[in-house]
């Protein structure tokens, strides 16, 4: 007969050999796990499993959202290993989760633990006393000392029944029908986030409750736990927001420390000042993590670096994904005084580990940078994906400076056209630093870095650039709007506002009920459709292209029109207010699209580089014959499909070649055949110009999936020359008169 010590050792040996299960879903329940039966104490069998400790909350949420018996689990007891314990225990701490309808029973004839009657009232009660119905469902979570990242879940009582083994709440309980016990005792996390967001942007409590009551009446009465929202609960949330402050200490560093300790769930990395490094704090809420998993998987992640360099004490580095409407959504904010080259590794690995812990199958398709000095090597090592560059920042500066510093209406379009040709020639490998002479007086220090990066890194489309540009503009409206500008010099104010009000704005951008609130009509709330979607709504008949000038009829007033100079160029000028600020407007996008459809402008540089990659596969295949045959077959198939798709979209003849190589610095009069272009690519491109191995593999992956209809123009699997951006609704022309430059250029 085995001794108790032998039984315990055998038990732990068996437990430690169990696999760690990590379902690839935002939340998971007991039904998503394979449970094991392991011998416990007194010949009992324990039903247990191992999961990552960081996903315990995901398991709790998933188990609470049980459709057959909705509930909410709370921590009823906590036990930690005493630091003075002499023995060597296996467990560092224990959390005991109970259904909020138990374990006490406040029903008639029910039993209540004696300690509950005499205990002092807690500020945050574990559950509403009147909802206690004697449910015995509970599970235990133990953190293992041998593997601190693993949690042992023991779930022996997984049925929502009372001590008599009868259903005590939910649809299975006949006595709960018609009462609040039919539903979970608390509102869902989604509704709570919605209410918090509405309160953060200034919606009154009475307005929120009025809209909620109207919605419940419209659907015929309560049907779930969220329909039981009370005025008292909303008022309590409003009071919590109103009393929250950012200046937790006079010392900014101490205040940041306090904020991080109270928002551990929203911080994926925090390193304080040291003798060698400055501080860095990475902010990512649960909602942002979900957006990163949903829209970043097999897709693009973009970077908007150094926001607020001239106003804020510490600039903000934003990471963005793109939703189905091609709008940019911030999924992480990194705040640090040092964005020097080589510092990316401090936070990028922590962010990647956080996402992979939530979804082990998550894989990024491509990372878009906006700074030529970015740490490309670290990005490739961490995310295992290709890196693209979007020169939106330097293009925005050029555009803005041309509009502000060049009053000559005749010289301005000529300079813009030349700058567009410079970018085009560099990306095609036909020039270098010498092309920037006379144009980069304000960018001398980084001009060489831009030239090298544009030559060796794939170029992101204008659609991506405009989405980042729109996000940058909205963040400026929503963050830098304080009357007292002294707060910009405090980091605690920055993290507080990003995590509350700014986060609420972006959450509400995707909220379908936002139009019910008149406050949403305010400019800082507005997101609207992006210029690409707005441009698609403009009929082709409203666009007239005449040489180096185009006219687009104003959709609000058909008697007026906007003048666009250099349509189809990489630096388009429009007379609307949005374009005058240096941005890409819907009129420029529409005129460029029409010019390319009519063969008056070359295809985008992003599409040109994509065809270059296909040509490299066809004419410079790998040495392995099997890989070579497969790569060539895929490249030819994708090329044929893309040509037919573009022909159908542009209305071209199927016998004509869609991909041409027009000269940039002279009018388009003749087309270059595809075979010549493909030969030029392999013959003239050096290894540095054609990209490294990661670039090559990335292009092959795109070619395999370019025909996927679900990828969309923004997806990494289907690159396109389509272009979109975000624009404000205030795109009225400043000059309604005919522009004399339109006739001359």
C-alpha positions in Angstrom: 0.0 0.0 0.0 1.4 3.4 -1.0 2.0 6.0 1.6 0.3 9.5 1.4 3.7 11.0 0.4 4.0 8.5 -2.5 0.5 9.3 -3.6 1.2 13.0 -3.6 4.4 12.6 -5.5 2.7 10.4 -8.1 -0.1 12.9 -8.4 2.2 15.9 -9.1 4.3 13.8 -11.5 1.1 13.1 -13.5 -0.1 16.7 -13.3 3.2 18.1 -14.5 3.2 15.8 -17.5 -0.2 17.2 -18.7 -0.2 19.4 -21.8 -0.8 23.2 -21.4 -3.9 24.0 -23.3 -4.3 27.4 -24.9 -7.4 27.6 -27.2 -6.9 30.3 -30.0 -10.1 32.3 -29.1 -10.4 35.6 -27.1 -12.4 33.7 -24.5 -12.8 30.0 -23.8 -14.8 27.9 -21.4 -14.7 24.4 -19.9 -16.2 23.0 -23.1 -13.1 24.1 -25.0 -10.7 22.1 -22.8 -9.8 18.4 -22.5 -10.1 17.6 -18.8 -8.0 14.9 -17.1 -9.0 12.8 -14.1 -6.2 12.6 -11.6 -6.2 10.8 -8.2 -6.7 13.2 -5.3 -7.0 13.0 -1.6 -9.0 10.2 0.1 -9.3 8.2 -3.1 -11.2 11.0 -4.8 -10.6 11.9 -8.5 -10.0 15.5 -9.4 -11.1 17.0 -12.8 -8.3 19.3 -13.8 -6.3 20.9 -16.7 -3.4 23.2 -17.2 -3.8 26.6 -19.0 -1.5 29.6 -19.3 -1.7 31.7 -16.1 -2.1 34.9 -18.2 -5.3 33.4 -19.7 -7.1 32.7 -16.4 -9.3 35.8 -16.9 -10.2 34.6 -20.4 -11.4 31.3 -18.9 -13.4 33.1 -16.2 -15.1 35.3 -18.8 -15.8 32.4 -21.1 -17.3 30.3 -18.3 -19.4 33.2 -17.2 -20.9 33.5 -20.7 -22.5 30.1 -20.4 -25.6 30.2 -22.7 -27.4 27.5 -20.8 -26.8 29.1 -17.4 -25.4 32.7 -17.6 -23.6 33.9 -14.5 -20.6 35.7 -13.2 -17.7 34.2 -11.3 -16.0 36.0 -8.5 -13.0 35.3 -6.2 -14.4 34.0 -3.0 -11.1 33.1 -1.3 -7.4 33.8 -1.8 -4.5 32.0 -0.3 -0.8 32.7 -0.8 2.3 30.8 0.2 3.7 32.3 3.5 7.2 33.6 2.9 8.4 31.9 6.0 7.2 28.4 5.1 9.9 25.8 5.7 8.8 23.1 3.4 8.9 23.2 -0.4 5.3 23.5 -1.6 4.2 23.0 -5.2 1.8 25.9 -5.3 2.6 29.6 -5.0 -1.0 30.8 -4.6 -4.7 29.7 -4.8 -7.7 31.5 -6.2 -11.2 30.1 -5.5 -13.8 31.2 -8.0 -17.5 30.8 -7.2 -20.6 31.4 -9.1 -22.1 34.7 -8.0 -25.4 32.9 -7.2 -23.7 31.0 -4.4 -22.5 29.5 -2.1 -25.0 31.1 0.3 -28.7 30.7 -0.2 -31.0 33.6 0.6 -34.1 31.9 -0.7 -36.8 30.8 1.7 -35.4 27.9 3.8 -31.9 28.3 2.4 -28.7 28.2 4.5 -26.3 31.1 5.0 -22.8 30.7 6.4 -22.6 32.1 9.9 -19.5 34.2 9.1 -21.5 36.1 6.5 -24.0 37.6 9.1 -21.3 39.0 11.4 -18.7 40.0 8.8 -18.1 43.6 8.1 -19.5 45.0 4.8 -16.9 45.1 2.1 -16.6 48.0 -0.4 -16.7 45.6 -3.3 -19.0 42.8 -2.4 -18.4 39.4 -4.1 -22.0 39.3 -5.2 -25.4 40.9 -4.6 -26.8 39.2 -1.4 -30.3 39.0 -2.8 -29.1 37.0 -5.8 -27.5 34.2 -3.7 -29.4 31.0 -4.5 -27.0 28.4 -3.1 -25.2 27.5 -6.3 -22.3 25.1 -5.6 -20.5 25.6 -9.0 -16.9 26.7 -8.4 -13.4 26.0 -9.5 -9.9 26.4 -8.0 -6.9 28.0 -9.8 -3.4 27.2 -8.5 -0.2 28.8 -9.7 2.6 26.3 -9.9 6.0 27.3 -8.5 7.8 24.9 -10.9 6.2 26.7 -13.8 4.9 30.2 -12.8 3.5 30.8 -16.3 1.1 27.8 -15.9 -2.1 27.6 -13.9 -3.7 24.4 -12.6 -7.5 24.5 -12.8 -9.4 22.0 -10.7 -13.1 22.0 -11.7 -14.9 19.3 -9.8 -18.2 21.1 -9.3 -19.1 22.3 -12.8 -22.9 22.1 -12.6 -25.0 25.2 -11.6 -27.1 23.4 -9.0 -27.8 23.8 -5.3 -27.0 21.2 -2.6 -30.0 19.2 -3.6 -28.6 18.9 -7.1 -31.5 21.0 -8.5 -31.0 23.9 -10.9 -31.1 27.1 -8.8 -30.8 29.8 -11.5 -30.9 30.3 -15.2 -33.4 29.0 -17.8 -33.3 25.5 -16.3 -34.7 26.7 -13.0 -38.5 27.0 -13.1 -38.5 29.2 -10.1 -36.2 31.7 -11.8 -38.5 32.3 -14.8 -39.7 35.9 -14.8 -37.1 37.0 -12.3 -33.6 38.5 -12.6 -32.2 35.1 -11.7 -32.8 34.1 -15.3 -29.8 36.2 -16.4 -26.3 36.8 -15.1 -26.2 39.1 -12.0 -24.0 41.8 -13.7 -24.0 43.5 -17.1 -21.6 42.2 -19.8 -18.1 43.6 -20.2 -19.1 45.0 -23.6 -21.9 47.1 -22.2 -19.8 48.3 -19.4 -17.1 49.5 -21.9 -19.8 51.2 -23.9 -21.2 53.1 -20.9 -17.7 54.0 -19.7 -16.8 55.3 -23.2 -20.0 57.4 -23.4 -19.4 58.8 -20.0 -15.8 59.7 -20.8 -16.7 61.8 -23.8 -19.4 63.7 -21.8 -22.7 62.0 -22.4 -25.0 62.6 -19.4 -26.3 59.7 -17.3 -29.9 60.6 -18.0 -29.3 60.5 -21.8 -27.7 57.1 -21.6 -30.5 55.6 -19.6 -33.1 57.2 -21.8 -31.6 55.6 -24.9 -31.3 52.3 -23.1 -34.9 52.3 -21.9 -36.1 53.1 -25.4 -34.2 50.2 -26.9 -35.5 47.7 -24.3 -39.1 48.9 -24.9 -38.6 48.6 -28.7 -37.6 45.0 -28.4 -40.5 44.1 -26.2 -38.9 43.9 -22.8 -35.7 42.4 -21.1 -34.2 39.5 -22.9 -30.7 39.4 -21.4 -28.7 40.7 -18.5 -27.7 43.9 -20.3 -31.4 44.9 -20.5 -31.5 45.1 -16.7 -29.1 48.1 -16.6 -30.0 50.4 -13.7 -29.7 54.1 -13.3 -27.8 53.5 -10.0 -25.1 51.5 -11.7 -24.5 54.1 -14.4 -24.4 56.9 -11.8 -21.8 54.9 -9.9 -19.6 54.6 -13.0 -20.0 58.3 -13.7 -18.9 59.2 -10.2 -15.9 57.0 -10.6 -14.8 58.8 -13.8 -15.5 62.2 -12.4 -13.3 61.5 -9.3 -10.4 60.1 -11.3 -7.4 62.3 -11.5 -4.1 62.0 -13.4 -1.8 63.9 -11.0 -1.4 61.2 -8.4 1.8 62.8 -7.1 3.7 66.0 -7.5 6.6 64.0 -8.9 5.7 62.9 -12.4 7.8 59.7 -12.2 6.1 58.7 -8.9 2.7 59.4 -10.4 3.4 57.2 -13.4 4.4 54.4 -11.1 1.1 54.7 -9.2 -0.9 54.7 -12.4 0.9 51.6 -13.7 0.2 49.7 -10.5 -3.5 50.5 -10.7 -3.8 49.7 -14.4 -1.8 46.5 -14.7 -4.3 45.0 -17.2 -3.7 47.9 -19.5 0.1 47.9 -19.4 2.1 45.3 -21.4 5.5 46.8 -20.5 6.8 49.2 -17.9 10.5 50.0 -17.3 11.4 52.8 -15.0 14.3 55.2 -15.3 17.7 53.5 -14.7 21.4 54.5 -14.9 21.6 53.3 -18.5 18.0 53.5 -19.9 15.1 55.9 -19.9 11.6 54.8 -18.9 9.2 53.2 -21.3 5.5 52.3 -20.9 3.4 50.3 -23.3 -0.3 50.7 -23.1 -2.8 48.2 -24.6 -6.3 47.6 -23.3 -8.3 44.4 -23.7 -10.3 46.0 -26.5 -7.1 47.0 -28.3 -5.7 43.5 -27.9 -8.8 42.1 -29.5 -8.6 44.5 -32.4 -5.0 43.6 -33.0 -5.8 39.9 -33.0 -8.9 40.3 -35.3 -7.5 42.8 -37.8 -3.8 42.1 -37.6 -3.7 38.4 -38.1 -2.3 37.6 -41.6 -2.6 41.3 -42.3 -0.8 44.7 -41.8 0.4 46.5 -38.7 1.4 50.1 -39.2 3.5 52.5 -37.2 2.9 56.2 -36.5 6.0 57.2 -34.7 6.9 60.3 -32.8 3.5 61.9 -32.5 3.6 65.2 -30.5 7.4 65.6 -30.8 7.1 69.5 -30.6 4.4 69.7 -28.0 4.5 66.7 -25.7 7.3 66.1 -23.2 7.4 62.5 -24.3 6.3 61.6 -27.9 3.7 58.8 -28.6 4.4 55.9 -30.8 1.2 54.4 -32.1 0.7 50.9 -33.7 -2.3 50.7 -36.0 -4.4 48.0 -37.7 -7.0 48.6 -40.4 -10.6 47.5 -40.1 -13.0 46.4 -42.9 -13.6 50.1 -43.9 -9.8 50.6 -44.1 -9.8 52.9 -41.1 -6.8 53.0 -38.8 -7.4 51.6 -35.3 -4.7 52.2 -32.6 -3.9 48.8 -30.9 -1.0 50.0 -28.7 0.7 53.2 -27.5 4.3 53.3 -26.5 5.5 56.3 -24.5 9.2 56.9 -24.0 11.6 59.9 -24.2 14.0 57.8 -26.4 12.9 56.5 -29.8 16.5 56.1 -30.9 17.6 53.5 -33.4 17.9 50.1 -31.7 15.5 50.8 -28.8 12.5 49.0 -30.4 13.5 45.7 -28.8 12.6 47.0 -25.4 8.8 46.9 -26.1 8.2 45.0 -29.3 9.0 41.5 -27.9 6.7 42.1 -24.9 3.8 43.1 -27.3 4.3 40.1 -29.5 4.4 37.7 -26.5 1.1 39.3 -25.2 -0.6 38.7 -28.5 0.7 35.2 -29.0 -0.3 34.3 -25.4 -3.9 35.2 -26.3 -3.9 33.6 -29.7 -1.0 31.2 -30.4 -1.9 31.0 -34.1 -1.6 34.8 -34.6 0.9 35.8 -37.3 1.5 39.2 -38.8 1.6 39.6 -42.5 3.6 42.8 -42.8 4.9 45.7 -40.7 4.7 49.3 -42.2 7.2 51.8 -40.9 7.2 55.6 -41.4 10.7 56.3 -40.3 13.8 55.3 -42.4 15.8 54.9 -39.2 13.4 52.3 -37.7 15.0 49.1 -36.3 14.0 46.9 -39.2 16.1 44.0 -38.0 14.3 43.8 -34.7 10.9 44.0 -36.4 11.8 41.1 -38.7 13.2 39.0 -35.9 10.2 39.5 -33.6 7.2 39.4 -36.0 8.8 37.1 -38.6 7.3 39.2 -41.4 8.4 41.6 -44.2 8.8 45.3 -43.6 7.3 48.0 -45.8 7.8 51.7 -45.7 5.2 54.5 -46.1 6.7 57.9 -46.9 3.5 59.7 -45.8 5.3 61.8 -43.2 7.8 63.3 -45.6 5.2 63.6 -48.4 2.9 65.4 -46.0 5.7 67.8 -45.0 6.5 68.5 -48.7 2.9 69.1 -49.5 2.3 71.4 -46.6 5.4 73.4 -47.2 4.6 73.8 -50.8 1.2 75.2 -50.0 2.5 77.5 -47.2 5.9 78.7 -48.5 5.4 78.8 -52.2 3.0 81.5 -53.1 3.7 81.2 -56.9 0.7 79.3 -58.3 2.6 78.5 -61.4 5.8 77.3 -59.8 4.0 75.2 -57.1 2.6 72.4 -59.4 5.9 72.2 -61.2 7.8 71.6 -58.0 5.2 69.1 -56.8 5.5 67.2 -60.1 9.3 67.1 -59.8 9.1 65.8 -56.3 6.7 63.1 -57.3 9.1 62.1 -60.1 12.0 61.9 -57.7 10.2 59.4 -55.4 9.0 57.4 -58.4 12.5 57.2 -59.9 14.1 56.2 -56.7 11.6 53.5 -56.0 12.1 52.2 -59.6 15.9 52.1 -58.9 16.7 54.9 -61.4 18.3 57.4 -59.1 19.7 58.3 -55.8 20.7 61.2 -53.6 21.5 63.5 -56.5 17.7 63.7 -57.3 17.0 65.5 -54.0 19.3 68.4 -54.6 17.4 71.6 -54.3 14.3 69.9 -52.8 15.4 68.5 -49.4 16.8 71.6 -47.6 14.7 70.7 -44.5 15.6 67.0 -44.7 19.3 67.0 -45.3 20.1 64.8 -42.2 17.8 62.0 -43.2 17.7 62.3 -47.0 20.3 59.5 -47.4 18.3 57.2 -45.1 15.2 57.8 -47.1 16.9 57.1 -50.4 18.3 53.8 -49.1 15.1 52.7 -47.5 13.0 53.5 -50.6 15.4 51.6 -52.8 15.5 48.4 -50.6 12.1 48.3 -48.9 8.7 47.6 -50.5 6.5 50.7 -50.6 3.1 50.7 -48.9 0.2 52.0 -51.0 -1.2 55.5 -50.8 -4.3 53.9 -49.3 -2.3 52.9 -46.2 -0.6 56.3 -46.1 -3.8 58.2 -46.1 -5.3 56.0 -43.4 -2.2 56.7 -41.2 -2.5 60.4 -42.1 -6.1 60.5 -41.0 -5.4 58.7 -37.7 -2.6 61.3 -37.0 -5.0 64.1 -37.6 -7.8 62.6 -35.4 -5.3 61.9 -32.6 -4.2 65.5 -32.7 -7.8 66.7 -32.3 -8.7 64.3 -29.6 -5.5 64.5 -27.5 -4.0 68.0 -27.9 -7.1 70.0 -27.0 -6.3 71.1 -23.5 -6.7 74.8 -22.5 -3.8 74.6 -20.1 -0.8 73.5 -22.2 1.4 72.9 -19.2 -0.1 69.5 -18.8 1.6 68.4 -22.0 4.8 68.3 -20.0 3.5 65.6 -17.7 3.6 61.9 -18.6 0.9 60.9 -16.1 -1.6 63.2 -17.9 -0.6 61.6 -21.2 -1.2 58.0 -20.1 -4.4 58.9 -18.3 -6.0 60.7 -21.3 -4.9 58.0 -23.7 -6.4 55.3 -21.6 -9.7 57.1 -20.9 -11.0 59.8 -23.3 -8.9 59.0 -26.4 -9.5 55.3 -26.0 -13.2 56.0 -25.7 -13.3 58.0 -29.0 -11.8 55.2 -31.0 -14.0 52.6 -29.4 -17.1 54.7 -30.3 -15.9 54.9 -33.9 -17.1 51.4 -34.3 -20.2 51.7 -32.1 -23.4 51.4 -34.2 -25.5 53.4 -31.8 -23.3 56.5 -31.8 -25.6 58.4 -34.1 -28.3 58.4 -31.4 -26.3 61.0 -29.5 -26.1 64.5 -30.8 -22.7 65.0 -29.2 -21.4 62.6 -31.8 -21.8 65.3 -34.4 -18.8 67.2 -32.8 -15.7 67.2 -34.9 -13.5 65.2 -32.5 -16.1 62.4 -32.5 -16.3 62.2 -36.2 -14.6 59.4 -38.1 -16.9 59.1 -41.2 -16.1 57.3 -44.4 -12.6 57.5 -45.7 -11.7 59.5 -48.9 -11.3 56.2 -50.8 -15.0 55.3 -50.2 -16.0 59.0 -50.7 -14.1 59.0 -54.0 -15.8 55.8 -55.2 -19.1 57.6 -54.7 -18.1 60.3 -57.2 -19.3 59.5 -60.7 -16.7 59.3 -63.4 -18.7 61.8 -65.4 -17.9 64.4 -62.7 -14.2 64.2 -63.5 -12.6 66.0 -66.4 -8.9 65.5 -67.0 -7.1 68.0 -69.2 -3.4 67.5 -69.5 -1.8 68.2 -66.1 -5.0 69.4 -64.6 -8.3 67.8 -63.6 -11.6 69.1 -62.4 -13.9 67.2 -60.0 -17.4 68.4 -59.5 -18.2 69.2 -55.8 -20.8 66.7 -54.6 -22.4 69.2 -52.2 -22.8 71.9 -54.8 -22.9 70.7 -58.4 -22.3 74.2 -59.7 -18.8 74.3 -58.2 -15.7 72.2 -58.9 -12.3 71.5 -57.4 -9.1 72.0 -59.4 -6.5 69.2 -59.1 -3.0 69.7 -60.4 -0.7 66.7 -61.3 -3.5 64.1 -61.3 -2.0 60.6 -61.2 1.3 61.9 -59.7 2.7 60.9 -56.3 2.2 64.5 -55.1 -1.2 65.7 -56.1 -2.4 69.3 -55.3 -6.1 70.2 -54.8 -7.7 73.5 -53.9 -9.9 72.0 -51.1 -9.1 72.9 -47.5 -8.2 69.3 -46.5 -5.5 69.2 -49.3 -4.2 72.6 -48.4 -3.2 71.2 -45.0 -0.9 68.7 -46.7 -3.3 65.8 -46.8 -4.6 63.4 -49.5 -8.2 64.3 -50.3 -11.0 62.4 -52.0 -10.8 64.6 -55.1 -7.1 63.7 -55.7 -7.8 60.0 -55.2 -10.7 60.1 -57.6 -8.8 62.1 -60.3 -5.8 59.7 -60.0 -8.1 56.7 -60.3 -9.8 58.1 -63.4 -6.4 59.1 -64.9 -5.1 55.5 -64.5 -8.2 54.0 -65.9 -7.9 56.1 -69.0 -4.2 55.3 -69.4 -3.2 58.9 -68.7 -1.0 58.1 -65.6 1.3 55.2 -64.6 0.2 52.6 -62.1 1.0 53.1 -58.4 4.5 52.4 -57.2 3.2 49.7 -54.8 1.7 47.8 -57.8 4.9 48.4 -59.8 7.0 46.8 -57.1 4.5 43.9 -56.8 5.0 43.2 -60.5 8.7 43.4 -60.0 8.5 40.7 -57.4 6.5 38.5 -59.7 9.0 39.1 -62.5 11.8 38.1 -60.1 10.1 34.8 -59.4 9.6 34.1 -63.1 13.1 35.1 -64.4 15.2 34.5 -61.2 13.7 31.4 -59.7 15.2 29.4 -56.8 17.9 26.8 -57.5 15.6 24.0 -56.2 13.6 22.7 -59.2 10.5 21.8 -57.3 10.4 25.2 -55.6 11.2 26.8 -58.9 8.4 25.1 -60.8 5.9 25.9 -58.1 7.0 29.5 -57.8 6.8 30.1 -61.5 3.4 28.5 -61.8 2.0 30.6 -58.9 3.5 33.8 -60.3 2.1 33.3 -63.8 -1.3 32.4 -62.4 -1.5 35.4 -60.1 -0.3 37.7 -62.8 -3.0 36.5 -65.2 -5.7 36.8 -62.5 -4.6 40.2 -61.5 -4.4 41.4 -65.1 -7.9 40.2 -65.8 -9.2 41.7 -62.5 -7.7 45.1 -63.3 -8.9 44.9 -66.9 -12.4 44.3 -65.7 -12.2 47.1 -63.1 -10.7 49.6 -65.5 -12.8 48.6 -68.5 -9.8 47.8 -70.6 -9.7 45.4 -73.4 -8.7 41.9 -72.3 -6.1 41.8 -75.1 -4.3 44.9 -73.8 -1.6 44.8 -71.2 -2.6 46.2 -67.9 0.9 46.7 -66.5 2.8 49.3 -68.4 6.0 51.1 -67.6 5.5 54.7 -68.7 8.2 57.3 -68.3 7.5 59.5 -65.4 9.1 62.7 -66.6 7.4 62.8 -70.0 3.8 62.3 -71.2 2.5 58.8 -71.6 2.5 58.1 -75.3 3.6 54.5 -75.7 3.4 51.4 -73.6 6.3 49.1 -72.7 5.6 45.4 -73.1 5.5 43.2 -70.0 8.3 40.9 -71.2 10.7 43.8 -71.5 9.9 45.1 -68.1 10.4 41.6 -66.5 13.7 41.3 -68.3 14.8 44.7 -67.1 13.9 43.9 -63.5 16.2 40.8 -63.3 19.0 42.3 -65.3 19.2 45.7 -63.7 18.3 45.1 -60.1 21.1 44.4 -57.6 20.5 42.3 -54.5 20.4 45.4 -52.4 17.8 47.0 -54.7 15.5 44.0 -55.0 15.4 43.5 -51.2 16.7 40.8 -48.8 15.5 37.3 -48.3 12.6 38.3 -46.1 11.4 40.7 -48.8 11.6 37.9 -51.4 9.7 35.4 -49.3 7.1 38.0 -48.5 6.5 38.7 -52.1 6.0 35.1 -52.9 3.5 34.7 -50.1 1.6 37.7 -51.6 1.6 36.1 -55.0 0.1 32.9 -53.7 -2.8 34.7 -52.1 -3.3 37.8 -54.3 -6.5 36.3 -55.8 -8.2 35.9 -52.4 -11.4 38.0 -52.6 -11.7 38.3 -48.9 -8.3 40.0 -48.5 -9.4 43.4 -49.6 -7.1 46.2 -50.8 -5.6 46.7 -47.4 -4.8 43.1 -46.7 -1.3 41.8 -47.1 -2.5 38.9 -49.3 -3.9 41.1 -52.1 -1.9 44.2 -52.8 -3.7 46.7 -55.0 -3.1 50.1 -56.5 -6.3 51.3 -54.9 -5.8 54.2 -52.6 -7.8 55.5 -49.7 -7.5 57.8 -46.8 -9.4 59.4 -44.0 -10.7 62.9 -44.5 -12.8 65.3 -42.6 -16.2 66.3 -43.6 -15.0 69.9 -44.1 -13.6 69.6 -47.6 -15.0 72.8 -49.0 -12.9 74.6 -51.6 -11.3 77.8 -50.5 -11.1 79.3 -53.9 -14.3 78.8 -56.0 -12.9 80.7 -59.0 -11.2 79.1 -61.9 -7.5 78.4 -61.2 -5.3 80.0 -63.9 -2.7 77.3 -63.3 -5.1 74.7 -64.7 -4.9 76.2 -68.1 -1.1 76.5 -68.2 -0.1 73.2 -66.7 
